[in-house]
Amino acid sequence: MTRISRHAVRGVLIAASLIVTGCSGILEVEDPQAFGDADLNSPVIIKNVSDGAEGSLHQAFDDVVVVTALQGDEIESTSTWIDWEDISEGRLRGDWATTGSFSGPLDAVLRARYAAQSAADRIKTVLGANANASPLLTQVTWVDGFSDLLIGSSFCEGPLTQGGARESNAKFFPQAVTKFTAALTLVNSIPAADQVKWRSVLLASRARANLFAGNFDAALADALAVPAGFLKEAVYAEGAANQQSTTGNQLHQNRNRSGGLRRMYHSRVLGSFTATSYTNGTLADWFDATKPDPRMAVTRKLNEKGVNNRFDYYGIAKYSDRAANQVLISSKEMALIAAEVYMRKGDFANMATKLNENRTAVGLAPIPAPGNAAAAQTALLNERMAVLFVEGQRMYDLHRFNLVRGTLGADRSTMLPLSRTEILANPNMKEGQATCPKLS
């Protein structure tokens, strides 16, 4: 499915997912046409409402990854779509005159947040005094908070509440912390097996939110409490178009070759490519340029261009499959968060230790403790790029460390603007009120 048609059907499909996700054989009613909102107030169906809320977040996530990666230094538009090129070239400004490709992802995250809040209300209605003991309420409260986290790290402003006024992205992180903390309180009352699952998810999510909110000690405590090997993924499937990932559909030669490795990194790719078949390569390790870094794998056919027939095309190997799961949050990121806090404390030895957990896991040589603050920041951001390669975080790293201009050039938007759809549909917003994104 093309990017346009996928967005066009998504509003209907997300709403439907609140009812039918994972519920084969459940919705057997005598008169399907009479099935309404009140019919969802059933202990049997309520799990599908909760799963649907999380599913809507998954559906939004891959699109957020694409637009933020296009805006940053990881990938560039190799398509013929002007709205992709606008993002890729940093042209976006506040109150952008068209919806572009950035509006749909924000709209989808906002819908996911609303679906989670609506599901929470329904769970409380259906389960009453037993709601807090249900993992379903923990699940949707996490979706609610993670939606805030995605908005704050990708878009320069948005509504903190349904139909609310424009607010700075910085306000989304404390709100996410509050929601994750509430969910962690709920975890104490749910069954033991669910406690194990959700406590790690919530601690990891709160660690990122605390980091971005500037709560560094709290971020460190949360990150260190997440067990090794932890992984929370967004789930996709090949069978239905709305379940396929946009990353897998657009960033690899198996599909559309619409976005590929940005040209500034082409000279850093290690690998031997032929003109007859696709060959895998990787970016060189930033620390030892003679060694390949498997965390940043690409694929290439010699002399091939993107679909724009302008730029040499290097596909992103991790997204060769439209059905592959994608990382939402992991223990690998927790090591990076701990390393960043240690860096900010001037503890470069512990910082290097945490960075080396990820390096040695993939066979790369450990780095020594940096000798000064500048070297420490370089090491941190290089490792964050490698570990989180095209996972939706690099552009915000460039923004929060004030590196957009030095990395990509002057007069570029440093975050994505507010969705035009939201501006026009929200009665508490008007065109012409934008104060962001700032320019590099």
N, C-alpha and C positions, 0 to 999 in steps of 0.2 A: 504494500500500500504506500502511496506517496505520502510525504509529510503533510500535505494539505488535507487530503481525504481522511487521514488518520485523526487529525484534529477535529475535522467536521463531525465525525461520528462519535467522538470521545464523550461529549456531554451526555448523549443518550446512553452510551455504554456504561459510563461511570454510575449513573443513576440506576441502571439496571443491575450493575454488579452488587449494589447494596441488597438486592433481593435474591439473585440467583447464584452468586459466586459459591462454588463448591456445594450446591444444594440439590444435586440430581436426585429425583425421586421424592423430594420433600414437599414441593409446592403442588400437592394434589388436592385441589379444591373442587367442590361440586360445580361452581359457576366461576370460571376464571375471570370473566369480564367484571365480576363484582368484587374481585380481589383489590382491596384498597390499603391505605396507610395503616389503618387499625389492625389489619390482618398480620402485619409484621410484629405486633405485640404478642409474640408467642415464644415460649422458652425453647421450642424446637428451631424456629427460624432465626432467633436472635443472633446465633453464632455466625450465620451467613451475612447478617447486617454488619457485624464487626469485621469479618474477613473482607467484606466489600469495601469498607472504609480503608483498611490497609492496602487492598488491591488498587484503590484509586491513587494512593500515594506512590505505589510502584509504577503505575502507568505514567505518572507525572515525572518521576525521577529521571528516567533516561533522556527525556526532552530537556530537562534542566542541565544535565551533563553536556548535551550537545551545544546548547547556546552559550554556556559559560566557557566551554573549551574553545569554541569559535572566537570568543571575545579575547581569550588569553593567548598565550604563546605556544600551546600544545598543538592545536590544529588550525587550519585555515580553510576557507571555503574554496573548494575546487569544483563547485557547482555552477549552474547558470542562473541561480536564483538571486535576484538583487537583494532580497532581505537577508539572506545568508551573508552576502558580501558586505552589506551595511554593518552587520555585527562583526564580521571578521576584520574589517578595516577600521573599527572603532568609531564609526560615524554617528552612532546613536546619541540622541540628546533627550532631555526631559520633554514630556508631552510630544513624543514622536508622532508625526502626522498619520502614520499607518500602524496597524496592529503588528506588522512584521512577524518574525518567527519567535520573538521573545515574549509576546503577550500570551500565547497559548500555554506555554509552560507555567507561567505565573498563575493564570486562570485555573489550571489543573491543580496546582498545589493548594490554592485557596479553596477549591471544591473539596479536595481531600480533607482539609482542615475542618470545613463545615460538615462533611460527612461524618468525621470522627466525633464532633461535638453533638451532632444529631443522634448518632449511635449511642453516645454516652447517656443522653437524656432517655433514650428508649430502654437501655439496659436498666437504668434506675427505675423506670416505670414498670417494667416487666418483672424484675427480680426483687424490687423493693428493698427490704432490710438485708437481703443476701447479695446485693449488687457489689459491695466492696470486696466480698469474698470470691467474686468471679474473675478469672483471668481476662475475661472479655473487656471489662472496664479498664483494666491495666493496659490492654492492647490498644484500645482506641485513645486513651489518654496519651500514650506514647506517640501515636500517629499525629495527634493534635500538636504535641510539642515538636516533633521532628519536622512537621510542615513549617512551623515558625523558624526553625533552624535553617531549613533550605531557603526560605524567603530572605532571611537576614543576610545570608552569605552569598546571595546571587543577585538580588535586586536592591536598588538604592533606597527604595521606599515602598510602603504598602500599608494596608489597613490592619491594625492590630486585632480588630474584631470585625465580625460580619457587618458590612456596610459602614465601617468606621472611616474616619478621616485619614489623610496621608500622614504617615509617621516614618521617621528615619529608620533605616535598617538596623541601627545599633540598638533600638528598643526591642527588637524581636528576640535577642539573645537572653536578656533577663526574663522575659516572658516564657521562653522555652525552658529555662532553668526551673522556674516555678512549676511548670506543668510536669517536668520530669521528676521533680522532688515529690509532688503529689502522687505520682504514679509509684514511686519507690515506697511511699507509705502504704499504698494499696497492696504492694507485693507481699508485705508481711502477713496478709490475711488469706492469700490464695494457696492452693495445694502446693506441696513441696516441689514436685516436678516442674510446675509452672514458675515457682519462685526462682529456681536455678536458671531457667530460660530467660525470664524477663528482667531479673536483677542485672545481669550482664548487659543486656540491651540498653537498659535505662542508665546505668552508670556510664557506659561508653558514650551514649548520646549526651548526657549531662556534662561529661568531661569536655566534649567539643564546645557545647554551649557556654560553659564556664570559661574556657580558653578565650573564645571570641568576645565574651562579656568583660574580659579583663580580670576575672576571678582566678588568678593563677594558682594559688595554693589549693583552692577547691578543685581546680582542673587536675592538678597533679594527684591529689588524693583519689579522685574518681578513676583516673587513668590507671593508677597502680593497683586498684582494686579489681580490675577486669582481668580474668584469667587468660593465660596464653592460649592461642588457638581459637579465641572467640571470633565469630563471623556472623554478621547479619546481612542478608542479601535481599535485593529486589528480584522478584521471580517473573520470568517471561516464558512464552510458549510460541511454538511455530504454527500451531494449528489454526488460530484465528488471528486476523490481521491486527485487531486492537490489542492483542496480547504480545505481539512482536516488539522488539526493542528498536527504537529509532537509531541508536548507536550501531547496532548490528546491520541495520538496513542502509545506512548512509556512509559509514566510515571505513568500509572495506571493499576490496574489488569484487568480492563475491556478489555484491549488490549494486550500489549506485555510484560509488567513487565520488561522493558529493563533498566529503571533507577528508583531508589527509594531513599528515605531519607538516607543520609549518616549515617553510623554506629555510628559515634561519637554522634549523637543525639538520638539514639534509647532509651537510658535510660531516656531521658527527655520527652518521649511520655506518655501522660495520656490517659487512656481508658482501657476498659475490652474487650479482644478479645477472640473469640471462634475458634475452629478448624473446624466448620461446615459452617460458613458464614462470610462475610466481615463485619467489624464493624468500625465505624468512631472513630477517636481519634484526639488529637491535641498535639502539643508541649506545654509544660508548659510555662507560662508567665515568662520571664526572671526576672521580678521584684518580683513576688510572685509565687514561684514554686508550690504552692498548687492550683493555678488557671489555667484553660486551656486557651490558647490563640487561639481564633477561626480563627485568621488570618493565622495560620500555621496548617491547618487541614491535616490529613493523614488518610489512610484507611488500614486495616490489617486483615488477616486471620491467626490465631495462627499457628505457626510452618511453615508457607509458606516461600519458598525461591524465589529469583528472577529466571529468566530463566537460569542464570549461575549455579543454584543449589548450590551456595556457601554462599550467604549473605541473612540474613533475609530480607523480603521484606515489605516495608511500601510505599504504593502508595501515590502520591500527589493528594489530593482530588479535588483541584480546576481544575484539568485537566482530569476529568473523561469523559468528552464529547469532541469528536473531532470537534464538530461544535461550541463550546462555544467561544465567543469573548474573547480576551485577552487584558489586559491593556497596552497601549502604554505610557500614561502619564495621571496624574490626580491631583486633588486638594489635595489629601492625600500626594502625593509626594511633593507638594508645601509647605505643613506644615513642612515636613522633611528638605527641602532646607532652609527655613527660620530658622528652629532650628539649622541647621549646621552653618549658618552665625552668628547667635547669639552666638553660642558656640565659634566660632573663635574670636568673639569680647569680650569674657569673660562675656557675659550677660547670666548667667545660669538660671536666673528667667524667662526671656522671652523664652529661649530655652525650658524649661520644659513646659511652657504654650503651645507652638506650638506642642510639642510631645504629650501632653495630649489631644489635639484636636482629634487625631487619637485613643488614648487609650479609652477615655470615650465614643467614638462613638460605640465601640464594647463591652462596659460593663466592661472594666478593670479599676482598681483603678488608679487614677492619681499618678504620681511620684512627689516627692518633688524636688526642685531645687538642682542639684548636688553641692557638697561642694568643688570640685576641678576639674581641667582640665581632669585628668585621668578618674574620675567618669563620667564627662560629655561626654567624647568620648565613654565610654562604653555604656552609656544610648542611645546616638545617634545611634551607630552602631547596637545595639540590636533592637531598634525601626525600623531602616531601614530594617533590615533583616525580621522582622515580617510583616511590611506593604508591602514590595516589595518581599515577599517570592516567589522564583522561577519566577521572572519577568525579569531576565536578568541583574540585577545591582549588586548583592552581590559580585561577583568576582572582579569587578572593585573597590568596596569599600575596599576589602581586599588589593588590589594592591596599591591604592592611600594612604591608611593609613599604608602601610608597615607591614601588618599583615599576609601575606601568610605563612611565615616561622613559626610564633608562633601559627597559627591556624592549618595548614596542614602539616608542616614539612619542612625539608631542601631540597634543590636541586630540587625544583619544578618550573615549568614555571609559571611566574606571570601574563602573558597574553597569548592570542592565537597568534600564528605566522601568517605571511603573507601566503595567499593562494598559494599553489604550482602551481595551474592552472594559476594564475595571473603572477607569476614569469616566467613561460614558454611562456606565450602568449604575454607578454608586452615587446616590443622591448627596452624599457628603463630600464629593469631589467635583472640581471644575477644571476645565482646561486652562492652562496658563499659570497654575499654581506650583509647578515643579521647581524645586531648588537643586535637583540633582538629575543625572549623575555629574559628578565633578569631572573635569578634563585633566589629562596628564600634562 
